[in-house]
Amino acid sequence: MKTSLVIEDAVFEEAKREANKTGKSISVIISQWASLGREQWKLQKVLPQKKFKPLDLGIEKIDLINRKDWMEDLDDDRS
């Protein structure tokens, strides 16, 4: 497919050097880089999320089940 893209100058210059070194066209080089990047992108989505251990914060000071009560506690300027 033929298309137009705006890419950073440094990326283009590196692709140009790689094309000269390998004898491939700049289009082929950038397409290969994009394919590699796409594969890495897919792997990031598949990798499991880092698991965190729960941290014991001690005894609860507010009963979160009853929203009305804890909202009143938060609004109370005396505490």
C-alpha positions as CSV (number, residue, x, y, z in Angstrom):
1,M,0.0,0.0,0.0
2,K,1.3,3.4,-0.8
3,T,0.7,6.2,1.7
4,S,2.2,9.3,3.2
5,L,3.5,9.6,6.7
6,V,5.1,12.2,8.8
7,I,8.0,10.8,10.7
8,E,10.8,12.3,12.8
9,D,13.9,13.4,10.8
10,A,16.1,11.2,13.0
11,V,14.0,8.1,12.2
12,F,14.1,8.8,8.5
13,E,17.9,9.4,8.6
14,E,18.5,6.1,10.5
15,A,16.2,4.3,8.0
16,K,18.2,5.8,5.1
17,R,21.5,4.6,6.6
18,E,20.1,1.2,7.2
19,A,18.7,1.1,3.6
20,N,22.2,2.0,2.2
21,K,23.9,-0.6,4.4
22,T,21.5,-3.4,3.5
23,G,20.6,-2.5,0.0
24,K,16.9,-2.5,0.9
25,S,14.6,0.5,0.2
26,I,13.7,2.9,2.9
27,S,10.1,1.8,2.6
28,V,11.0,-1.8,3.3
29,I,13.1,-0.8,6.3
30,I,10.4,1.3,7.8
31,S,7.8,-1.4,7.1
32,Q,10.0,-3.9,8.9
33,W,10.4,-1.6,11.9
34,A,6.7,-1.0,12.0
35,S,6.0,-4.7,12.0
36,L,8.5,-5.3,14.8
37,G,6.9,-2.5,16.8
38,R,3.4,-3.9,16.1
39,E,4.5,-7.3,17.5
40,Q,6.0,-5.6,20.6
41,W,2.8,-3.7,21.0
42,K,0.8,-6.9,20.9
43,L,3.1,-8.5,23.5
44,Q,2.6,-5.6,25.9
45,K,-1.2,-6.1,25.8
46,V,-0.9,-9.8,26.4
47,L,1.6,-9.7,29.3
48,P,0.0,-10.1,32.7
49,Q,-0.3,-7.0,34.9
50,K,2.1,-6.7,37.7
51,K,0.6,-8.1,40.9
52,F,0.8,-6.1,44.1
53,K,0.5,-7.4,47.6
54,P,-2.1,-5.8,49.7
55,L,-0.8,-3.6,52.5
56,D,-2.3,-3.9,56.0
57,L,-3.2,-0.3,57.0
58,G,-4.4,-1.4,60.4
59,I,-7.9,-1.0,61.9
60,E,-10.5,0.8,59.8
61,K,-11.4,4.2,61.2
62,I,-14.3,4.8,58.9
63,D,-17.0,2.2,58.0
64,L,-17.0,2.5,54.2
65,I,-20.2,0.4,53.9
66,N,-22.4,3.3,55.1
67,R,-21.6,6.2,52.7
68,K,-23.9,8.7,54.5
69,D,-22.1,8.3,57.8
70,W,-18.6,8.6,56.5
71,M,-19.5,11.5,54.3
72,E,-20.8,13.2,57.5
73,D,-17.6,12.3,59.3
74,L,-15.5,13.9,56.5
75,D,-17.7,17.1,56.6
76,D,-17.5,17.4,60.3
77,D,-14.9,20.1,61.1
78,R,-14.4,18.9,64.7
79,S,-12.4,15.8,63.7
